[in-house]
Amino acid sequence: MSARRAVRDAKGDSDRVAQIRKRVDDAKVSLGERGPVWWHDDAPDFNRHLVKNTPYAAWYEKLSLG
């Protein structure tokens, strides 16, 4: 977070902003937010699918919503 604040504070100095943005990017890569994926479980990705179209449909139906 300090690097993000530093970007804000360095507005107007393009060289300094670029340097600080590199720090932000390095931090995000270290945290696993960017860069190559670090997991390889070969499980299908159901992100961006309606739950009714996934193996979780029966579980979801049993939830009391509301």
ZAKE-558502 format. One record per atom (N, C-alpha, C): residue in three letters; x, y, z; atom name. Coordinates in Angstrom, 3 decimals. Layout:
residues N
<nuse res="ala" u="X" v="Y" w="Z" atom="CA"/>
...
//
This chain:
residues 66
<nuse res="met" u="0.813" v="-1.189" w="0.000" atom="N"/>
<nuse res="met" u="0.000" v="0.000" w="0.000" atom="CA"/>
<nuse res="met" u="0.862" v="1.259" w="0.000" atom="C"/>
<nuse res="ser" u="2.003" v="1.201" w="0.621" atom="N"/>
<nuse res="ser" u="2.853" v="2.398" w="0.641" atom="CA"/>
<nuse res="ser" u="3.308" v="2.746" w="-0.771" atom="C"/>
<nuse res="ala" u="3.518" v="1.743" w="-1.606" atom="N"/>
<nuse res="ala" u="3.921" v="2.013" w="-2.986" atom="CA"/>
<nuse res="ala" u="2.794" v="2.685" w="-3.748" atom="C"/>
<nuse res="arg" u="1.564" v="2.297" w="-3.485" atom="N"/>
<nuse res="arg" u="0.430" v="2.947" w="-4.150" atom="CA"/>
<nuse res="arg" u="0.320" v="4.406" w="-3.729" atom="C"/>
<nuse res="arg" u="0.512" v="4.669" w="-2.459" atom="N"/>
<nuse res="arg" u="0.492" v="6.064" w="-1.986" atom="CA"/>
<nuse res="arg" u="1.637" v="6.849" w="-2.615" atom="C"/>
<nuse res="ala" u="2.767" v="6.194" w="-2.784" atom="N"/>
<nuse res="ala" u="3.920" v="6.857" w="-3.384" atom="CA"/>
<nuse res="ala" u="3.629" v="7.244" w="-4.831" atom="C"/>
<nuse res="val" u="2.884" v="6.405" w="-5.563" atom="N"/>
<nuse res="val" u="2.492" v="6.744" w="-6.935" atom="CA"/>
<nuse res="val" u="1.661" v="8.018" w="-6.912" atom="C"/>
<nuse res="arg" u="0.714" v="8.075" w="-6.013" atom="N"/>
<nuse res="arg" u="-0.136" v="9.267" w="-5.894" atom="CA"/>
<nuse res="arg" u="0.714" v="10.500" w="-5.584" atom="C"/>
<nuse res="asp" u="1.621" v="10.356" w="-4.674" atom="N"/>
<nuse res="asp" u="2.431" v="11.493" w="-4.241" atom="CA"/>
<nuse res="asp" u="3.462" v="11.937" w="-5.281" atom="C"/>
<nuse res="ala" u="3.803" v="11.065" w="-6.221" atom="N"/>
<nuse res="ala" u="4.829" v="11.381" w="-7.216" atom="CA"/>
<nuse res="ala" u="4.242" v="11.920" w="-8.513" atom="C"/>
<nuse res="lys" u="2.955" v="12.186" w="-8.555" atom="N"/>
<nuse res="lys" u="2.330" v="12.708" w="-9.777" atom="CA"/>
<nuse res="lys" u="3.099" v="13.931" w="-10.264" atom="C"/>
<nuse res="gly" u="3.343" v="13.975" w="-11.567" atom="N"/>
<nuse res="gly" u="4.078" v="15.085" w="-12.145" atom="CA"/>
<nuse res="gly" u="5.527" v="14.752" w="-12.442" atom="C"/>
<nuse res="asp" u="6.069" v="13.744" w="-11.785" atom="N"/>
<nuse res="asp" u="7.450" v="13.311" w="-12.019" atom="CA"/>
<nuse res="asp" u="7.376" v="11.941" w="-12.688" atom="C"/>
<nuse res="ser" u="7.327" v="11.947" w="-14.024" atom="N"/>
<nuse res="ser" u="7.060" v="10.707" w="-14.756" atom="CA"/>
<nuse res="ser" u="8.109" v="9.629" w="-14.513" atom="C"/>
<nuse res="asp" u="9.355" v="10.001" w="-14.343" atom="N"/>
<nuse res="asp" u="10.398" v="8.996" w="-14.076" atom="CA"/>
<nuse res="asp" u="10.171" v="8.340" w="-12.720" atom="C"/>
<nuse res="arg" u="9.847" v="9.143" w="-11.737" atom="N"/>
<nuse res="arg" u="9.599" v="8.616" w="-10.381" atom="CA"/>
<nuse res="arg" u="8.343" v="7.745" w="-10.366" atom="C"/>
<nuse res="val" u="7.298" v="8.177" w="-11.063" atom="N"/>
<nuse res="val" u="6.055" v="7.395" w="-11.135" atom="CA"/>
<nuse res="val" u="6.332" v="6.037" w="-11.766" atom="C"/>
<nuse res="ala" u="7.094" v="6.005" w="-12.847" atom="N"/>
<nuse res="ala" u="7.416" v="4.735" w="-13.507" atom="CA"/>
<nuse res="ala" u="8.185" v="3.809" w="-12.567" atom="C"/>
<nuse res="gln" u="9.109" v="4.380" w="-11.832" atom="N"/>
<nuse res="gln" u="9.910" v="3.596" w="-10.886" atom="CA"/>
<nuse res="gln" u="9.017" v="3.002" w="-9.787" atom="C"/>
<nuse res="ile" u="8.106" v="3.805" w="-9.284" atom="N"/>
<nuse res="ile" u="7.230" v="3.339" w="-8.206" atom="CA"/>
<nuse res="ile" u="6.217" v="2.331" w="-8.739" atom="C"/>
<nuse res="arg" u="5.702" v="2.556" w="-9.941" atom="N"/>
<nuse res="arg" u="4.765" v="1.579" w="-10.531" atom="CA"/>
<nuse res="arg" u="5.434" v="0.217" w="-10.698" atom="C"/>
<nuse res="lys" u="6.711" v="0.222" w="-10.994" atom="N"/>
<nuse res="lys" u="7.457" v="-1.043" w="-11.080" atom="CA"/>
<nuse res="lys" u="7.469" v="-1.735" w="-9.725" atom="C"/>
<nuse res="arg" u="7.613" v="-0.970" w="-8.637" atom="N"/>
<nuse res="arg" u="7.553" v="-1.556" w="-7.288" atom="CA"/>
<nuse res="arg" u="6.186" v="-2.165" w="-7.024" atom="C"/>
<nuse res="val" u="5.134" v="-1.463" w="-7.443" atom="N"/>
<nuse res="val" u="3.773" v="-1.980" w="-7.258" atom="CA"/>
<nuse res="val" u="3.606" v="-3.289" w="-8.029" atom="C"/>
<nuse res="asp" u="4.076" v="-3.308" w="-9.277" atom="N"/>
<nuse res="asp" u="3.969" v="-4.514" w="-10.094" atom="CA"/>
<nuse res="asp" u="4.747" v="-5.663" w="-9.475" atom="C"/>
<nuse res="asp" u="5.966" v="-5.386" w="-9.002" atom="N"/>
<nuse res="asp" u="6.771" v="-6.434" w="-8.360" atom="CA"/>
<nuse res="asp" u="6.053" v="-7.003" w="-7.139" atom="C"/>
<nuse res="ala" u="5.425" v="-6.143" w="-6.362" atom="N"/>
<nuse res="ala" u="4.691" v="-6.608" w="-5.179" atom="CA"/>
<nuse res="ala" u="3.528" v="-7.496" w="-5.586" atom="C"/>
<nuse res="lys" u="2.790" v="-7.094" w="-6.624" atom="N"/>
<nuse res="lys" u="1.639" v="-7.883" w="-7.062" atom="CA"/>
<nuse res="lys" u="2.068" v="-9.238" w="-7.615" atom="C"/>
<nuse res="val" u="3.174" v="-9.278" w="-8.329" atom="N"/>
<nuse res="val" u="3.689" v="-10.555" w="-8.831" atom="CA"/>
<nuse res="val" u="4.084" v="-11.442" w="-7.649" atom="C"/>
<nuse res="ser" u="4.729" v="-10.868" w="-6.645" atom="N"/>
<nuse res="ser" u="5.140" v="-11.631" w="-5.460" atom="CA"/>
<nuse res="ser" u="3.939" v="-12.206" w="-4.712" atom="C"/>
<nuse res="leu" u="2.834" v="-11.474" w="-4.731" atom="N"/>
<nuse res="leu" u="1.625" v="-11.932" w="-4.053" atom="CA"/>
<nuse res="leu" u="0.805" v="-12.917" w="-4.885" atom="C"/>
<nuse res="gly" u="1.201" v="-13.108" w="-6.142" atom="N"/>
<nuse res="gly" u="0.472" v="-14.029" w="-7.006" atom="CA"/>
<nuse res="gly" u="-0.698" v="-13.387" w="-7.727" atom="C"/>
<nuse res="glu" u="-0.831" v="-12.076" w="-7.650" atom="N"/>
<nuse res="glu" u="-1.917" v="-11.386" w="-8.331" atom="CA"/>
<nuse res="glu" u="-1.645" v="-11.222" w="-9.820" atom="C"/>
<nuse res="arg" u="-0.388" v="-11.209" w="-10.195" atom="N"/>
<nuse res="arg" u="0.009" v="-11.085" w="-11.596" atom="CA"/>
<nuse res="arg" u="1.085" v="-12.105" w="-11.881" atom="C"/>
<nuse res="gly" u="1.331" v="-12.295" w="-13.162" atom="N"/>
<nuse res="gly" u="2.379" v="-13.222" w="-13.559" atom="CA"/>
<nuse res="gly" u="1.808" v="-14.585" w="-13.883" atom="C"/>
<nuse res="pro" u="2.664" v="-15.545" w="-14.044" atom="N"/>
<nuse res="pro" u="2.190" v="-16.885" w="-14.404" atom="CA"/>
<nuse res="pro" u="1.400" v="-17.523" w="-13.261" atom="C"/>
<nuse res="val" u="0.461" v="-18.385" w="-13.633" atom="N"/>
<nuse res="val" u="-0.320" v="-19.069" w="-12.602" atom="CA"/>
<nuse res="val" u="0.598" v="-19.971" w="-11.800" atom="C"/>
<nuse res="trp" u="0.298" v="-20.106" w="-10.526" atom="N"/>
<nuse res="trp" u="1.150" v="-20.904" w="-9.646" atom="CA"/>
<nuse res="trp" u="0.486" v="-22.215" w="-9.265" atom="C"/>
<nuse res="trp" u="-0.746" v="-22.451" w="-9.740" atom="N"/>
<nuse res="trp" u="-1.417" v="-23.700" w="-9.430" atom="CA"/>
<nuse res="trp" u="-1.634" v="-24.481" w="-10.720" atom="C"/>
<nuse res="his" u="-1.581" v="-25.754" w="-10.612" atom="N"/>
<nuse res="his" u="-1.795" v="-26.634" w="-11.763" atom="CA"/>
<nuse res="his" u="-2.538" v="-27.872" w="-11.281" atom="C"/>
<nuse res="asp" u="-3.819" v="-27.681" w="-10.932" atom="N"/>
<nuse res="asp" u="-4.585" v="-28.825" w="-10.430" atom="CA"/>
<nuse res="asp" u="-5.419" v="-29.483" w="-11.522" atom="C"/>
<nuse res="asp" u="-5.406" v="-28.938" w="-12.723" atom="N"/>
<nuse res="asp" u="-6.151" v="-29.465" w="-13.869" atom="CA"/>
<nuse res="asp" u="-7.652" v="-29.534" w="-13.634" atom="C"/>
<nuse res="ala" u="-8.133" v="-28.853" w="-12.601" atom="N"/>
<nuse res="ala" u="-9.576" v="-28.801" w="-12.354" atom="CA"/>
<nuse res="ala" u="-10.199" v="-27.799" w="-13.315" atom="C"/>
<nuse res="pro" u="-11.409" v="-28.100" w="-13.779" atom="N"/>
<nuse res="pro" u="-12.054" v="-27.146" w="-14.680" atom="CA"/>
<nuse res="pro" u="-12.385" v="-25.847" w="-13.953" atom="C"/>
<nuse res="asp" u="-12.364" v="-24.767" w="-14.690" atom="N"/>
<nuse res="asp" u="-12.647" v="-23.453" w="-14.128" atom="CA"/>
<nuse res="asp" u="-14.100" v="-23.096" w="-14.413" atom="C"/>
<nuse res="phe" u="-14.903" v="-22.942" w="-13.376" atom="N"/>
<nuse res="phe" u="-16.314" v="-22.615" w="-13.545" atom="CA"/>
<nuse res="phe" u="-16.580" v="-21.133" w="-13.325" atom="C"/>
<nuse res="asn" u="-15.536" v="-20.342" w="-13.342" atom="N"/>
<nuse res="asn" u="-15.702" v="-18.903" w="-13.242" atom="CA"/>
<nuse res="asn" u="-16.468" v="-18.417" w="-14.474" atom="C"/>
<nuse res="arg" u="-17.342" v="-17.454" w="-14.279" atom="N"/>
<nuse res="arg" u="-18.160" v="-16.893" w="-15.348" atom="CA"/>
<nuse res="arg" u="-19.166" v="-17.892" w="-15.908" atom="C"/>
<nuse res="his" u="-19.582" v="-18.860" w="-15.118" atom="N"/>
<nuse res="his" u="-20.643" v="-19.784" w="-15.483" atom="CA"/>
<nuse res="his" u="-21.797" v="-19.590" w="-14.513" atom="C"/>
<nuse res="leu" u="-22.993" v="-19.731" w="-14.990" atom="N"/>
<nuse res="leu" u="-24.133" v="-19.748" w="-14.083" atom="CA"/>
<nuse res="leu" u="-24.035" v="-21.002" w="-13.235" atom="C"/>
<nuse res="val" u="-24.368" v="-20.880" w="-11.968" atom="N"/>
<nuse res="val" u="-24.236" v="-22.027" w="-11.067" atom="CA"/>
<nuse res="val" u="-25.089" v="-23.204" w="-11.551" atom="C"/>
<nuse res="lys" u="-26.218" v="-22.917" w="-12.195" atom="N"/>
<nuse res="lys" u="-27.084" v="-24.009" w="-12.679" atom="CA"/>
<nuse res="lys" u="-26.408" v="-24.822" w="-13.780" atom="C"/>
<nuse res="asn" u="-25.353" v="-24.285" w="-14.372" atom="N"/>
<nuse res="asn" u="-24.629" v="-24.989" w="-15.427" atom="CA"/>
<nuse res="asn" u="-23.314" v="-25.590" w="-14.937" atom="C"/>
<nuse res="thr" u="-23.201" v="-25.795" w="-13.628" atom="N"/>
<nuse res="thr" u="-21.976" v="-26.349" w="-13.050" atom="CA"/>
<nuse res="thr" u="-22.319" v="-27.551" w="-12.187" atom="C"/>
<nuse res="pro" u="-21.320" v="-28.283" w="-11.749" atom="N"/>
<nuse res="pro" u="-21.569" v="-29.404" w="-10.845" atom="CA"/>
<nuse res="pro" u="-22.102" v="-28.962" w="-9.481" atom="C"/>
<nuse res="tyr" u="-22.113" v="-27.672" w="-9.201" atom="N"/>
<nuse res="tyr" u="-22.575" v="-27.158" w="-7.917" atom="CA"/>
<nuse res="tyr" u="-24.069" v="-26.840" w="-7.918" atom="C"/>
<nuse res="ala" u="-24.773" v="-27.121" w="-8.981" atom="N"/>
<nuse res="ala" u="-26.188" v="-26.758" w="-9.106" atom="CA"/>
<nuse res="ala" u="-27.032" v="-27.386" w="-8.001" atom="C"/>
<nuse res="ala" u="-26.853" v="-28.672" w="-7.720" atom="N"/>
<nuse res="ala" u="-27.660" v="-29.339" w="-6.688" atom="CA"/>
<nuse res="ala" u="-27.381" v="-28.744" w="-5.317" atom="C"/>
<nuse res="trp" u="-26.129" v="-28.482" w="-5.024" atom="N"/>
<nuse res="trp" u="-25.771" v="-27.859" w="-3.746" atom="CA"/>
<nuse res="trp" u="-26.421" v="-26.492" w="-3.620" atom="C"/>
<nuse res="tyr" u="-26.382" v="-25.716" w="-4.675" atom="N"/>
<nuse res="tyr" u="-26.935" v="-24.365" w="-4.655" atom="CA"/>
<nuse res="tyr" u="-28.449" v="-24.385" w="-4.444" atom="C"/>
<nuse res="glu" u="-29.099" v="-25.355" w="-5.050" atom="N"/>
<nuse res="glu" u="-30.561" v="-25.478" w="-4.887" atom="CA"/>
<nuse res="glu" u="-30.942" v="-25.727" w="-3.440" atom="C"/>
<nuse res="lys" u="-30.103" v="-26.403" w="-2.684" atom="N"/>
<nuse res="lys" u="-30.406" v="-26.743" w="-1.294" atom="CA"/>
<nuse res="lys" u="-30.220" v="-25.561" w="-0.329" atom="C"/>
<nuse res="leu" u="-29.522" v="-24.540" w="-0.767" atom="N"/>
<nuse res="leu" u="-29.299" v="-23.384" w="0.096" atom="CA"/>
<nuse res="leu" u="-30.619" v="-22.659" w="0.326" atom="C"/>
<nuse res="ser" u="-30.796" v="-22.191" w="1.543" atom="N"/>
<nuse res="ser" u="-31.987" v="-21.375" w="1.804" atom="CA"/>
<nuse res="ser" u="-31.588" v="-19.923" w="1.580" atom="C"/>
<nuse res="leu" u="-32.064" v="-19.377" w="0.515" atom="N"/>
<nuse res="leu" u="-31.711" v="-18.005" w="0.156" atom="CA"/>
<nuse res="leu" u="-32.909" v="-17.100" w="0.433" atom="C"/>
<nuse res="gly" u="-32.776" v="-16.368" w="1.461" atom="N"/>
<nuse res="gly" u="-33.768" v="-15.386" w="1.574" atom="CA"/>
<nuse res="gly" u="-34.583" v="-15.232" w="2.729" atom="C"/>
//
